[in-house]
Amino acid sequence: MHLVVHVLILSIGLSLSLSAQPLDLEKLHGMQARSIGPAGMSGRVTAIDALEENPDVIYAGTASGVL
């Protein structure tokens, strides 16, 4: 199971890096940092799983129950 998770994470990372588009920083020139609301930054992922028949579906469980 751990090997499956590691392979899944690696394949997602590779697919994202291969399909990344160049970032035009000029488009971000006028943007400023702003608060977008509350965010829970604590907790931990306790479980992760994916469907073999549909690799686009990934389930993640957290200690708090919220992700």
N, C-alpha and C positions, 0 to 999 in steps of 0.2 A: 504494500500500500504506500509506504513512504517513497519508494522509487517512482511510483505512478505520479504522486504529487510533485516530486522534484522534476520529472520529465514534463509534466503539465505546465509548471511555472516557467521552466526554461523555454518551452515552445511558445508560450504566450509572450514572453519577453523578446524572443527572437522575431516573432511575427510583428510585434509592435515596432521594433527597431528597423526592420526591413521596410516597413510601409510608412515610416515617418517622413513628413514633409519638412522642407527647410522653413525656418521661422524668420519672417521679415520683421526685424526689431523696429523698423520705422512705423509700423502699424500700432505698436504699443507705446509710442512716444508720449502721447497725451494722457495715458492712464495713470491713476494714482491709487495707492493702497487704500482699501476701505473695509469696514466691518461688514460681514455678510450674515451675521447672526451667531447664535450659540452653536458650539461644536464640541462634542465629547471626544477628547483626544487621548483618553486613557482606555484601559482594557487590553484584552489579548484575544487572538484568534485561537480557538480551542479545537476546531475541526474544519477540514476542507475536503470536498469531494466533487467529482464531475461525472456526468453521464457518459458512458462509453459510446452509446448510440447517438448522442448529440453533444459533442465537445464544446459547443457554445454555451451549455448550461453548467454553471459552477455554483455549488452551495458552500457557504462559509458560515460557521457557527462561532459565536463569541461568548466569553465568560459572562457578559452582561445580557446576552440575548439580543442585542441590537447591533446592527452593522450598517 
